[in-house]
Amino acid sequence: MQGASQSIKESWLGKQKLRDEEDSGDVSGNAAADDVIERHLCKTTDLRNGEMRNFDVEGVSVLLVKDKGEFAAIGGKCPHYGAPLANGVYSNGKVRCPWHGACFNTKTGDIEDFPGLDCVPKYQTKIVDNDVYVIAARSGLSNKRVRPYASFNEASSRAPVVVIGGGPSAHVCVETMRQEGYRGRIWMIHNERHLPYDRVQVTKKFDATYEQLRLRENTTDYDLGISVDRLHNTVEKVNVEEKFVTLRDGEKIEFSKLVIATGARPRRLNVPGSDLPGVLYMRTVDDNAKLCSAVKGKNVVIIGASFIGLESAALIAPEASSVTVICNDSKPLRRTMGEIAGDTVLKLFDSNGVKIETNASVVALNGKDAVEEVVLGDGRRIPADVVVAGIGVLPNTEFLKDSGIQMDSRGFVLVSEILETNVKDIYAIGDACAFPLTWFTDKKVNVQHYQIAQKHGRTAGSAIAGKPQKLSTAPFFWTVLFKAGFRFSGYAEKLDDFILKEYENGYNMYIFKDNRVVAVSSSGPKAQSVLFTEVFSRRIVVTKEEVKMNNANDWSHLLA
């Protein structure tokens, strides 16, 4: 069998990008003397055990943590979106980002849970007469630290690891392989023209460009030390016995191991008029460009009150003439984040001039040369120059039919705790798989969150590199609508057993299964979702009775 033709191949075969301990900010004898700085931070008694505090060191944020009388210093901002880690949750040598729950080890600075790609720098500390000092290489003062990559061994004769897909799970998977020492060839095959980028921002950033959303600042950053061959193509068939994939043009590519990271695609509308010009879907950065160029001064109807639909509505509301959201339930987000979230969203959207039609259905789209109106089930007609459909997604797994790779009735690939399928050496990660989520449920579940996708990439990449670790995580997702944040931690099949605790400008909804908290839906400055992500990760049981009795809504004692 032959490799991919040069006409469809972008070869990323750079030299290894070498990084040493200086990149962590830890001097350890490696930095030049004139590069080393020493700064006084505070007295040893200024911090209590378990307390974190941020310090400015030459314009860079440094987080100091005191635990059991010992001090540790790491970068003070989350590399994901720059959240101040001092406002996060600390427990047992780990700090979680206050915005999205990413977890960093305070002894090493390593990222241990997602979202995000990079670690934070680790700095040395020393105590002199009850004074705490930080010691660092000036060149190592930074808000992020990229783990070093193993170099590609050009003498390797093994068939490549083939990764199908180019989303967050695929990206983290290939980086993890190199970071964990894998030196063989890696091929990434996906049908989008861009290198991996931050899909979360597609529905959050108006007029987003690929250059703004790319996960690595430039192609070289992504390439050097990773040595990935990228194929812009589509896989149409997998032969598990002979270990090769067949591309759209008939070409066959061998693999030693295969990673299915094909994600999901928007479910298409299926009513009369669905194929009219002006009907759009949101998945890619190119979709963002189409929408943002079409809505200025126009009447826009969003079909679906999912995260995609609501975020799209909030994104375009300042630019459009009118925005109407069609919700087929009594309240938006009711099934995913609870009725309180739905009530909050209804008020929030109304105050921002966006109409949400609840308990509504769409039966047709009308128009001559393009869409002009949306027809509802009750006969009402809503003017629409642009329609955005956000009615769910379908897994991109049809090409696996008859391959021998097991899938559930919905088309999600079934995997083990290391993300391996029923076929040895074949893995599935991200939105396209159903995986074990122990402690929360005994079923295999599909969770389509950015954090989960990246965690899958880390788990599968480590296994392929010969360092398997069972998946252990607590799902966390978030959305921001008109500057109001909503967060959800954990996993619950039903939201009918809960205790709601409201306060000014926010709430915490504690969701139970078998009398213990399995999820927390929250909004506002006193939100507890991030803290409970750590509680769930440590498998700490919190009972319904404990929630009833905790009127102060303070759970810090759980992590002391």
C-alpha positions in Angstrom: 0.0 0.0 0.0 1.1 3.5 -0.7 1.1 6.7 1.4 -1.1 9.6 0.6 -0.4 11.5 -2.6 1.5 14.8 -2.3 -1.5 16.7 -3.8 -3.5 16.1 -0.6 -0.7 16.0 1.8 0.7 18.7 4.1 3.8 17.3 5.7 4.7 18.6 9.1 8.1 17.2 9.6 10.0 19.8 11.7 12.9 19.4 13.9 12.3 18.7 17.5 11.5 21.8 19.6 13.8 21.3 22.6 12.7 22.6 25.9 14.5 22.2 29.2 13.7 23.0 32.8 14.2 26.7 32.2 10.8 26.8 30.4 9.1 25.8 33.6 10.5 28.8 35.4 12.5 26.4 37.7 16.1 27.5 37.5 17.7 24.3 39.0 21.1 25.5 37.9 20.2 25.8 34.2 19.6 29.5 33.9 22.3 32.1 33.4 23.1 34.0 36.6 21.9 37.3 35.2 18.6 35.7 34.2 17.7 34.6 37.7 15.5 36.8 39.8 14.6 36.5 43.5 11.5 38.4 44.8 10.1 38.7 48.3 6.4 37.8 48.4 5.2 37.8 52.0 5.6 36.6 55.5 5.0 32.9 56.3 2.2 33.9 58.6 0.4 36.0 56.0 -1.2 32.9 54.5 -3.3 30.3 56.2 -2.9 26.6 55.3 -4.9 25.9 52.2 -4.9 29.6 51.2 -3.8 31.0 47.8 -2.6 34.5 46.9 -1.6 36.1 43.7 1.6 38.2 43.4 2.9 40.3 40.5 6.5 39.5 39.6 7.8 41.7 36.9 4.4 42.0 35.3 3.7 38.3 35.5 1.1 36.7 37.7 2.5 34.2 40.3 0.3 32.1 42.5 1.6 31.3 46.0 0.0 28.4 47.8 0.4 27.4 51.5 -0.4 23.8 52.5 0.6 22.1 55.7 3.2 24.8 56.4 4.9 24.4 53.0 4.8 26.9 50.1 4.5 26.3 46.3 4.5 28.8 43.5 3.2 28.4 40.0 1.9 30.6 37.2 -1.1 32.6 38.4 -3.3 32.6 35.3 -5.1 29.6 33.6 -3.5 29.1 30.2 -6.9 28.4 28.7 -8.5 31.9 28.8 -6.4 33.7 31.5 -8.6 33.3 34.6 -6.9 34.2 37.9 -6.2 30.9 39.6 -6.2 32.6 43.0 -10.0 32.8 42.6 -10.3 29.1 42.0 -10.6 26.1 44.2 -7.5 24.6 46.0 -7.4 21.1 47.5 -4.7 18.5 48.2 -2.0 20.0 46.0 -4.2 21.0 43.1 -5.9 24.2 42.0 -8.9 24.4 39.7 -9.6 27.3 37.4 -12.6 29.4 38.7 -14.1 29.7 35.2 -14.0 26.3 33.6 -12.5 23.9 36.1 -9.2 23.1 34.5 -6.9 21.5 37.2 -3.2 22.1 37.8 -0.8 20.4 40.1 0.9 22.9 42.4 4.0 20.8 42.8 4.7 20.5 39.1 2.5 23.0 37.3 1.2 20.2 35.1 -2.4 20.3 33.8 -4.3 17.3 35.1 -7.8 18.1 33.9 -9.2 20.1 31.1 -10.1 22.4 29.3 -6.8 23.8 28.0 -3.6 22.6 26.4 -0.8 23.7 28.5 0.7 23.6 32.0 1.6 26.5 34.1 5.2 27.3 35.1 6.5 26.0 38.4 8.8 28.3 40.4 11.1 27.7 43.3 10.4 29.1 46.7 12.6 29.6 49.8 12.0 30.7 53.3 14.4 33.1 55.1 13.6 34.3 58.6 9.8 33.9 58.1 10.0 35.6 54.7 8.8 33.8 51.6 10.8 34.4 48.4 10.2 33.1 44.8 13.2 32.3 42.6 12.8 32.1 38.8 14.5 32.5 35.5 13.3 35.8 34.1 12.9 34.1 30.7 10.7 31.5 32.4 8.2 33.9 33.8 5.1 33.2 31.8 1.4 32.3 31.9 1.9 28.9 30.3 4.3 26.1 29.9 4.2 23.7 26.9 5.3 20.2 27.8 8.3 19.0 25.7 7.7 16.6 22.8 9.7 13.5 21.9 11.4 13.8 18.5 10.2 11.8 15.5 12.4 8.8 14.7 12.7 8.9 11.0 14.2 5.4 11.0 10.9 4.0 12.3 9.5 1.4 10.0 6.2 0.7 11.7 2.9 1.7 10.1 1.7 5.1 11.4 -0.8 5.8 14.1 -3.7 7.2 12.1 -6.0 9.7 13.8 -9.2 10.4 12.0 -10.4 13.9 12.9 -9.1 17.3 13.7 -11.0 18.6 16.7 -10.0 19.0 20.3 -9.8 15.3 21.1 -7.6 14.6 18.1 -5.4 17.5 18.8 -4.7 16.6 22.4 -4.3 13.0 21.4 -1.4 13.6 19.0 0.3 16.1 21.4 0.0 13.6 24.3 1.6 10.9 22.2 4.6 13.0 21.6 4.7 14.4 25.2 4.6 10.8 26.5 7.5 9.7 24.4 6.0 8.2 21.2 8.4 8.6 18.4 6.7 6.8 15.5 4.9 8.3 12.6 1.5 10.0 13.2 -1.0 10.8 10.5 -4.0 13.1 11.1 -6.8 12.7 8.5 -9.7 15.2 8.6 -12.0 16.9 6.1 -11.7 20.5 7.4 -9.2 22.8 5.7 -7.9 24.3 9.0 -5.5 23.0 11.6 -7.2 22.3 15.0 -8.8 25.4 16.5 -11.0 26.4 19.5 -14.5 25.3 18.4 -16.1 26.7 21.6 -15.6 30.2 20.3 -17.5 29.5 17.0 -20.8 30.5 18.7 -19.3 33.0 21.1 -17.1 35.3 19.1 -18.6 37.5 16.4 -16.7 37.5 13.1 -14.3 34.9 14.4 -11.4 34.0 12.2 -9.3 30.9 12.1 -6.2 33.0 13.0 -8.0 34.1 16.2 -9.1 30.6 17.2 -6.2 28.4 16.3 -5.0 26.3 19.2 -1.3 26.9 18.5 -0.3 30.4 17.6 1.3 29.3 14.3 1.9 26.3 12.2 5.4 25.9 13.4 4.4 25.8 17.0 2.0 22.9 16.2 4.5 21.1 14.0 7.9 21.3 15.7 8.5 18.3 17.8 5.2 16.7 16.9 6.0 15.7 13.3 2.4 15.0 12.2 1.5 14.3 8.6 -1.8 16.0 7.9 -4.1 14.6 5.2 -7.0 16.8 4.0 -9.3 14.0 3.1 -12.2 11.8 4.3 -12.0 8.2 5.5 -14.8 6.1 4.0 -14.0 2.6 5.3 -11.9 0.8 7.9 -10.5 -2.7 7.5 -9.8 -3.9 11.1 -8.3 -7.3 10.0 -5.7 -5.9 7.6 -5.3 -2.6 9.5 -5.9 0.0 6.8 -8.3 2.8 6.0 -9.7 3.7 2.6 -9.9 7.3 1.7 -12.6 9.1 -0.5 -10.4 8.8 -3.6 -9.8 5.1 -3.0 -6.3 5.3 -1.6 -5.5 2.9 1.3 -3.4 3.8 4.3 -2.0 1.3 6.7 -2.1 1.9 10.5 -0.5 0.3 13.5 -3.1 1.9 15.7 -6.2 3.9 14.8 -8.0 6.7 16.7 -11.5 7.6 15.7 -12.1 11.3 16.6 -14.6 12.1 13.9 -16.9 14.1 16.2 -20.5 14.9 15.2 -22.3 17.0 12.6 -25.4 19.2 12.9 -28.7 17.4 12.5 -30.4 18.8 9.3 -33.8 20.3 9.3 -36.4 18.1 7.7 -39.4 20.3 6.9 -40.5 21.9 3.6 -38.2 24.7 2.6 -35.2 23.4 4.6 -33.0 23.6 1.5 -33.7 27.3 0.8 -30.8 29.7 0.7 -30.4 31.5 4.0 -30.7 28.4 6.2 -27.5 28.0 8.1 -25.9 25.6 10.6 -23.2 26.3 13.2 -20.2 24.0 13.6 -17.1 25.4 12.1 -15.3 28.8 11.9 -16.4 29.0 8.3 -20.1 28.7 9.5 -19.4 31.6 11.9 -18.2 33.7 9.0 -21.3 32.9 6.9 -23.7 33.8 9.8 -22.0 37.0 10.9 -21.9 38.3 7.3 -25.6 37.5 6.8 -27.3 38.9 9.9 -26.6 42.6 10.0 -29.9 44.4 10.0 -31.8 41.2 9.3 -34.6 39.2 10.9 -33.1 36.0 12.2 -34.9 32.9 13.5 -33.0 30.4 15.6 -34.6 26.9 15.5 -33.6 25.1 18.7 -32.9 26.3 22.2 -29.8 24.2 22.8 -26.5 25.6 23.7 -25.7 26.1 20.0 -29.0 27.9 19.4 -28.9 30.1 22.5 -25.2 31.1 22.1 -25.8 31.9 18.4 -28.8 34.1 19.3 -26.8 36.0 21.9 -23.9 36.3 19.5 -25.9 38.0 16.7 -28.5 39.9 18.8 -26.5 43.2 18.7 -26.2 43.1 14.9 -29.5 41.7 13.8 -32.8 43.6 13.4 -34.6 40.9 15.3 -33.8 37.5 16.8 -36.4 34.9 17.7 -35.6 31.5 19.2 -37.9 28.6 18.7 -37.9 26.3 21.7 -39.9 23.0 21.6 -39.9 22.7 25.4 -41.6 24.8 28.1 -38.2 26.4 29.0 -34.8 26.4 27.3 -32.1 24.3 28.9 -34.7 22.7 31.2 -33.5 19.1 30.5 -29.8 19.9 30.6 -29.4 22.5 33.4 -32.7 22.6 35.2 -35.8 24.7 35.3 -34.1 27.5 37.2 -31.6 27.9 34.3 -34.6 28.0 31.9 -36.3 30.7 33.9 -33.1 32.7 34.1 -32.5 32.4 30.4 -36.1 33.6 29.5 -35.7 36.7 31.6 -32.1 37.3 30.3 -33.1 37.1 26.7 -36.2 39.2 27.1 -34.2 42.0 28.7 -31.8 41.8 25.7 -34.5 42.0 23.1 -34.5 38.4 22.0 -37.9 36.6 21.9 -38.1 32.9 22.9 -41.1 31.1 21.6 -41.7 28.1 24.0 -43.6 24.9 23.4 -43.3 25.7 19.7 -42.6 23.7 16.6 -41.6 24.5 13.0 -43.6 22.9 10.2 -42.2 24.8 7.2 -39.9 27.4 5.8 -41.3 29.7 3.1 -39.6 31.8 0.5 -39.2 32.4 -3.2 -35.5 32.7 -3.9 -34.4 32.4 -0.3 -36.0 31.9 3.1 -38.5 34.6 4.0 -40.5 33.2 6.9 -40.8 30.4 9.4 -44.2 28.7 9.9 -45.0 27.4 13.4 -47.2 24.5 14.3 -49.9 26.8 15.5 -50.0 28.6 12.2 -48.1 31.7 13.1 -45.6 33.0 10.6 -42.4 34.7 11.7 -40.4 36.9 9.3 -36.9 35.4 8.7 -34.2 36.6 6.4 -31.8 34.1 8.0 -32.6 30.8 9.8 -30.1 29.0 12.0 -30.8 25.4 12.9 -29.5 24.2 16.2 -31.5 21.0 16.7 -28.8 18.6 17.8 -26.0 16.5 16.2 -25.4 13.1 14.8 -22.1 11.1 15.2 -19.9 10.9 12.2 -19.6 7.1 12.3 -21.4 5.8 9.3 -18.2 4.8 7.7 -17.7 2.2 10.4 -20.7 0.2 9.4 -19.8 -3.5 8.9 -16.3 -2.8 10.2 -16.7 -5.0 13.2 -16.2 -2.0 15.6 -19.1 -2.0 18.0 -21.5 0.9 18.3 -24.7 1.6 20.2 -28.1 2.1 18.7 -27.4 5.8 18.2 -24.2 5.3 16.3 -21.7 6.1 19.1 -18.6 3.9 19.2 -18.4 1.9 22.5 -15.1 2.1 24.3 -13.4 0.9 27.4 -11.9 3.0 30.3 -8.8 3.6 28.2 -11.0 4.6 25.2 -10.2 1.4 23.3 -12.9 -0.2 21.2 -13.7 -3.9 21.1 -11.0 -4.2 18.4 -7.4 -4.1 19.8 -5.4 -1.1 18.8 -8.4 0.9 17.7 -9.6 3.8 19.9 -12.5 6.2 19.8 -12.6 9.6 21.5 -14.6 12.8 21.8 -18.2 13.3 20.6 -18.3 10.1 18.5 -18.0 7.6 21.4 -19.9 6.3 24.4 -17.6 5.6 27.4 -17.7 4.4 31.0 -18.3 7.2 33.5 -17.8 5.3 36.7 -19.1 6.6 40.0 -21.8 8.6 38.2 -23.4 5.7 36.3 -23.0 2.1 35.3 -23.9 2.8 31.7 -21.7 3.9 28.9 -22.5 7.5 28.1 -22.0 10.1 25.4 -21.0 13.5 26.8 -20.3 16.2 24.2 -18.3 18.7 26.1 -15.0 20.3 25.2 -13.4 19.3 28.5 -14.4 15.6 28.0 -13.1 15.6 24.4 -9.7 16.9 25.6 -9.6 14.4 28.5 -10.3 11.6 26.0 -7.4 12.8 23.8 -5.1 12.7 26.8 -6.3 9.2 27.9 -6.0 7.6 24.4 -2.7 9.3 23.6 -1.2 8.1 26.8 -2.4 4.5 26.2 -0.9 4.5 22.6 2.4 5.8 24.0 2.5 2.8 26.4 1.4 4.6 29.5 -2.3 3.6 29.9 -4.4 5.2 32.6 -8.1 4.6 33.1 -10.3 7.5 32.4 -11.2 9.3 35.6 -13.0 12.6 35.3 -16.0 14.7 36.3 -17.8 16.3 33.4 -17.9 20.1 33.4 -19.5 22.4 30.9 -20.4 26.0 30.8 -22.0 28.6 28.6 -22.0 32.4 28.6 -25.1 34.2 27.4 -25.2 38.0 27.4 -22.3 38.0 29.9 -24.2 35.7 32.3 -22.3 32.5 33.1 -24.0 29.1 33.5 -22.0 26.1 34.8 -22.8 22.4 35.2 -20.6 19.8 37.0 -21.1 16.1 37.1 -23.6 13.8 35.3 -27.2 13.1 35.9 -29.6 11.2 33.6 -32.6 13.0 35.2 -32.9 16.3 36.9 -36.1 15.6 38.8 -34.5 15.0 42.3 -32.9 18.2 43.4 -32.6 20.9 46.0 -32.5 24.5 44.7 -30.7 27.2 46.7 -31.2 30.7 45.4 -29.4 33.9 46.4 -29.1 37.4 45.0 -27.9 37.2 41.3 -27.5 33.4 41.3 -28.4 29.9 42.4 -27.0 26.4 43.0 -29.1 23.5 42.1 -28.0 20.2 43.7 -29.0 17.1 41.8 -29.3 13.7 43.4 -29.1 10.0 42.6 -29.6 7.5 45.3 -29.5 10.3 47.9 -26.1 11.7 46.9 -25.1 14.7 44.9 -24.1 13.7 41.3 -24.4 17.1 39.6 -24.5 20.8 40.4 -26.1 23.4 38.1 -25.2 26.9 39.0 -24.9 30.6 38.1 -23.7 33.7 39.7 -20.8 34.7 42.0 -21.5 32.0 44.6 -21.7 29.2 42.1 -20.4 25.9 43.5 -20.0 23.9 40.3 -16.2 24.2 40.1 -15.8 23.2 43.7 -18.0 20.1 43.2 -15.9 19.2 40.1 -13.1 18.6 42.6 -15.5 16.9 45.1 -16.7 14.5 42.4 -13.1 13.9 41.2 -12.1 12.8 44.7 -15.3 10.6 44.9 -16.5 12.5 48.0 -20.1 11.6 48.8 -22.4 14.5 49.7 -25.9 13.4 50.9 -29.2 15.1 50.4 -29.4 15.7 54.2 -26.1 17.5 54.1 -27.3 19.8 51.4 -30.5 20.5 53.3 -28.6 21.4 56.5 -25.9 23.6 54.7 -27.7 26.9 54.8 -24.5 28.9 54.4 -23.8 27.2 51.0 -20.2 26.8 52.1 -18.6 23.5 51.1 -14.9 24.3 51.6 -14.7 21.9 54.5 -15.1 19.0 52.1 -11.7 19.8 50.6 -9.8 20.8 53.7 
